[in-house]
Amino acid sequence: MAETQKLYLGDDEIGITRFGEDGNLIRGAFPFSLGIDYLVVGAGGGGGTRDGVEGGGGGAGRFLSQTANLATANTLSIVIGSGGSPNNNGGVTTLIGSGITQRMPGGGAGGSGLNDDGNSGGSGGGGAKGIDADGGTAAGAGIGLSDDQGTGVNGSDGDANNAANGGGSATQWLDGITYAIGGARGDNGGTPETTKGSGGDGENDSGTISATSGQSGIVKIRYAGNQKATGGTITQDGGYTYHTFTGNGTFTVTG
C-alpha cells in the first residue's frame, strides 16, 4: 500500500511525498522556497509642544531586522503605523503570516510642559525642560515585546536648561539607509528627520519653531535575484529585489 507523507516548513504544510509498497519514492512535491531579509519599523512619536518651556523630541519607532524562508503562495500581511502628531505616540507596524508575527510599536511623544516626562514607546520620548523631566522608556507600548524583538532606546532626561532628545536606534539597514532616528529637542532648530520611523522635533521656548509629527513606519523585504513575489513598491539594486511598504498591503511569494 502506498504511503503519503506531508512536508512542513515550520508550521506550514508546503508539499507531499508518496512512497510505494517497496518504500521507494513514487512522487515528490518539493516546493520553491524563497529566502528573505525583512525590516519592520514602528512609526515615530510626535515632538512635544511648548507649555511655558520647550518640548522634548519624539522617540523613534522600534527597529527590527530578521530573515525567513517562505514557500510559494505564502502571504505576509502588512500594516504600517502612522507617525504621531505632536504630543502623541506613533502607531504600531505589523508583519504577520507564514510563521512570522512581528509588531513594532511606535515611538513615545516628547514631554510638553515644565518637568513633563517623555512618553514610553518603541523608543522613549525626550523629557521636557525641567530637573524632574524624565525620558520615556523603550517599553514596547504594552504589546509584550521581549528584549530580542527589535531595538528601542530610552529617551533622554530634560534638565533645568534644556528639554531632551527622543530616543532612537538610528540603525542602518541592508539598503544603506538609516532608520529610527530620535527627534530633536525644541531649541535645536534643525531640519526634522525624514527617514521612516524617526521621531518628531519639539517646540522651542518662544514658539518660533513648532513641534513636528513623527515619520510613519515602514516594512521592507528583499531577496536575491529577479522578482519572485508581489506587493509593495518593487525595485532592484545590487543583485537584490526589494519590496517597500509605506502603506498597508500584502507580500505573496509567486516563485
Secondary structure by P-SEA (a helix, b strand, c coil): cbbbbbbbccccccbbbbbccccccccccbbbbbbbcbbbbcbbbbbbccccbbbbbbbbcbbbbbcccccccbbbbbbbbccccccbbbbbbbbbcccbbbbbbbbbbccccccbbbbbccbbbbbcccccbbbbcccccccccccccbbbbbbbbbcccbbbbbbbcccccccccccbbbbbcccccccccccccbbbbbbcccccbbbbbbbbbbbbbbbcccccccccbbbbcccbbbbbbcccbbbbbcc
